[in-house]
Amino acid sequence: MKCVLNDVLFVYIGRTKKVAAERMVPIRGLQDVVDARKVREEVSNKPTVPALGGEQGLNRYLAEIKKFPVLTAEQEYMLAKRYREHEDPDAAAQLVTSHLRLVAKIAMGYRGYGLPVSDLISEGNVGLMQGVKKFEPDRGFRLATYAMWWIKASMQEFILRSWSLVKMGTTAAQKKLFFNLRRMKKQLEAYDDTDLSPEEVSKIATDLGVPEQEVVNMNRRMMMGGDGSLNTPMRNSEEGSGEWQDWLTDDRPLQDTIVADAEEADLRREMLVEAMESLNDREKHILTERRLKDNPQTLEELSQVYDVSRERIRQIEVRAFEKLQKAMQRIAGERLMPAAA
């Protein structure tokens, strides 16, 4: 990824080279030769913003940005005034390049979220330029103090967008929880790969001003370490190599088993309804209340309904159940005989 500042600084660097070319030709005398030589040395020695080519070029980038001088308070104020009043791109470029080290330092603090540092620096550079654009030097504070919040905001938005495909941190409280949970867990000496205790959850929720359930949910999401691909290669010395999805199992029954069970249940229900027709109304009612209800009635309750003894109700129930069994066997034989034939 090329550094996002290259486009911003192109005018600044290009203008310097253009001035150098104008001053080098034509050369008419000894003084012109001296002036042209000074300009060539100035251009050749002037540091340029290096391309931020991924993690491989990170060390080179960090070394190159150290060549940009740190501005004094007076220099920073004058450059900021020039940019704010005249929109001078040279002044803006110097303000930006002198604070590239600040962006890199802040980016190092967000390395624990699994994102490339080069991407964090690029996003931070965007925030830095926003800070330079809105900086008001007359308020009396330094650019680093003001731009730091723009840099952090830009990096944090990038982390929230990139850390997970599932949107998270939609409110200010959730963002605060996301970026402070690890620090607070470290202070409480809580384990990173386990759920928090109720006391720890209560402490974090109180300090950050968020509901306890949000603390629990955010901790569980962060324990997973963001999104993971099912095609991640895995190696096992005994079973060979493969992908993560090869080790995933579905404990639910197969679709053909579900369909077969549903068809069998429907068949049994139809046979039961047909077999119940072999019973008279009293037998059907007693058997239904005693055997087919989730909350069956007692013998005492049914004896009061029919004004008979409890023993008589029990006998009717037993006889009705036997008749129902014989009817079910007969119906099953009639339905299965054609299929067997």
N, C-alpha and C positions, 0 to 999 in steps of 0.2 A: 504494500500500500504506500503510495507516495505521500509525502507530507502535505497536509492540506494548506500549509503556509506558502507553498511554492507559488501558487497562483497570486496570492496576496503580495508577495515580495517580488514578483516578476517585474513590476513597474519600477520598483526601487532599484533593483540590481541592473535592469536594462537601462535605466536612466543614467546610472553611474558609468556604465560602459559606453553609452552614447556620448556623454560629456568627455570621457577619456579620448574617444576617437576624434572628437572635434578639436581637442586641445593638442593632439599629436600631429595633425596635418593642417595646413602646411608648416614645415619647419624651415625657418628662414635664418636663424642665427644660433649662437651658442646658448643664449638664454632660453630660446624655444626648445633646444635639445634637452636642457636641464629640466624644464617644465614638463616636457613629454615623458621624460624618464621617471619623474616623481609620480605622474599620473599612472603610468604603467605599474609601478611598484605598489601604488595605493590600491589599484584594482586587483592585482594579483594576490596581495596580502589580505584583502578584505574577506572575512569569513562569509560563506554562503550557507544557506539552509540546506542540509543534506536530505536526501530522500530517505524516508523511513520505510525501508523495504522489509517489513516483517520482523520476526524475532532475530533472524540472522544479522540484520543490519542495525539492531538496537544498540549494541555496544559502540559501533562507529557513530551512530547518531548522538548518543550521549557524550561522546568525546568531542564531536564537532560543535555542539551547542555551547560547550564551555568556553569556546573562543570568543563568543559575543561578550562585550564588556558589560559590567554591572553599572547602571547609571546612578549618579548621585541624586540627592533629592532636588537640587537646583536644575540639573540636566533633565530629570524626569518631568519637572514642572514646566519647563520651557517647551519641551517636546509636546507635552499634552496640550499646552495652550496653542501651539502652532497647529496641531491637528484639529482641535476643537473649533478654532476661529477661522482657519484657512483650509481645513481638510487636506493638509499636506501628507501625501502617502509616504514620504521619506520619514517624517516624524512618527507615523503610525508603525512603520516597519521597524524602526529602532526600539520603540516601546515594546513591540511584540517579541522581537528576537532577544531582548535583554531579559525577558521573563520566561524563556523556554525551559530553563532549568527548574523553575517553580512548577511548571506543568509536569515535568518528568518526576519530580519529587512526590507530588500529590498522587500521580499514577501508581507509584510503587506501593502506596498504602492500600490500593484496591486489587492487589495481585491475588488475594485469597478467593476471588470469585470465579476463577478458572478461565478468564478471558485473556487474550493476548495483550501484553503490556503496550505493544506498538499501537493497537487499536485504541486503548485507553488514552495514550498520549495524543493521538490524532483527534479524538473527541475533546480532550482537554484543550488542545490548541484552538479548536472552534470556540470553546467557552472563553478562552483568553482574548480572542479577537472581539467577541461580544463585549467583554469587560472594557477593553481599550476604547471601543466605540462609544460606550456610555459613561466613561470615566469623567468626573468633574474635578479638575485639579484645584479649583478654588475652595473646595471644602476642607482642605488641609490635611488629608491623609494620603498615604502612599498607594500607588497603583496595585502593588502586590496584595495589600490588605483588601482592596475592593475586588480585584479580579479573581482572588482565591475562591470566592463564593460562586462566581460564574463557572470557573473551571470544575469545581466539585459538582455543581448542578448538572453540567454537561456530561460528566463521567457517570454520575449516578443514573441519569436517564438512559444512557447507553447500556449500563449494566442491567437495568430493569427490563429493557427491550430484548436483550440478548441472552439473559441467563436462563429463561424458560420460554417455551412456546405458549404456555398458559399465562395469561396476563396476570400480573401481581403488582402489589404496591400502587393500587388505584387511588388511595387517599394519602393525605400527608402523614397520618398516624401510622399507616402500614409501611410507608417508605421509611419513616423513622425507626420502626421496629425491624425492618429488613436490614438496615445498615448499622444497627446497634445491638442486635441480638447476640452476635458472636462475642462482642466485647463484654457484654454483661454476663454471658455464660462463663467466660474466662474469669471474670471477677468472682463469680459464685463457685468456681472450680467444678462446673457441671461438665459431664461427659458430652462429647459432640455427637456420638452415635446412639444415644438413648433418649427416651422421653424425659422431660423435666419433671421434677417432683412438684407436688402442689405448692409447697412453700416457695420454690424457685419461680414457678409460674406467677404466683401472687406478687412476689417481689418485683419481677420484671414488668408486669402489667401496671403496677402502681407507679414505678419510676418513669415509665414511658407514656403513661396515660392512655392505655389501650385495654380492650376487654381481654380477660384471661383466655377465652377460647381462641382469639386471634393469635395469642402467643403460642398456644399449643399447635395450631394449624401451621403457622409460619415455621416453627421449629421442625415439624415433621417434613415439610417441603424442603427445607434447607438440608436436612439430614440425607435426603436423596441425592443431593449434589447437582441439582438441575436436571435437564433432560438427558436421556441416554438413548442411543440408537439400538434397535433390536438386531441390527446387522453388525454389531460390534464383535470382532473376532475373539474367540476364546480358545484356549489350548488346554488340553487335558492329556497327560501322558498315557493314561489307560484307555481312554475312549477316543483319542485322536483330537483333531482340531475341528472347529465349527464356529457357528455364530451363536449369539446369546439366545436368539429365538428358538434354537434347536433344543434348549434345555427347559423351555417353558411348557407347562402342562396345564390342561384344562380339566378340572375335576368334575365338571358337569357331565351328565350322561350324553351319549351320542344322539344325534337327531333321529336316527332310525329306531333307537330304543324308546325315545320319547313318544314317537308316533305309534309304535307297537303297543306301548303301555296304555296310551289314550284309546286306541281301538279296542283293546281288551276290556278296559273299564266300561266303555260304551256297551259292549256286548254283554257283560255281566249285568249292567243296569237294565238292559232290555229283557234279559232272561228273568231277573228278579221281579220286574213289573208284571211279566206274563205269568210267573209262578204264583204271585200273590193273588191272582184271580181264582186260584183253586181253593182259597179260604173264604169262609163266610165273613160277614161284617164284624162280628164280635171277635173272631180269631184274628182277623186282619188288624183290628184296632189294638187288641192286647199285644200282639207281636210287634207292631210298630212302636207302641209306647214303651215296651220293655227292651227291645233289641235294636231298633233302628233310630232312636233319638239320641242326641248328644247328652241330654239330661233325662234319663229314663225315669218313669214314674215307679213308685214302690207298689208292692202287692196290696198294701193297706189302702192306698189311694184308689187303685182300680177296683178293689173289693167294694168300696163305698159307691163307686159309679154303677156297678152292676148288681149291688145288693146281694153279694155272695161272700163266702169266706175267702180268706187269703189262699188257702190250700186249693180251692176250686180255681182260682185265677192261675195259680202255678200249673195245675194240670192242663188247663186250656192252653197256656203258653207252650208247654212241652209238646202237646199234641199238634199245635199249629206249626211249631218249628219242624217237627218230623214230616208233616205233610208238605211243608215248603221245600225241605231237602229232596224228597222224592220227586216233587214237581220239577225242581231244578235239574236233577239228574235226567229225567225224561226229556226235558226240553233240550238239554245239552246233547243227548244222544241223537235226537231228531235233527239238530243243526249240524252235528259233526258227521253223521252217517253219509250224507251226500258228498261231503268233501273227501271222506276216506274212500268212498267208492270211485 
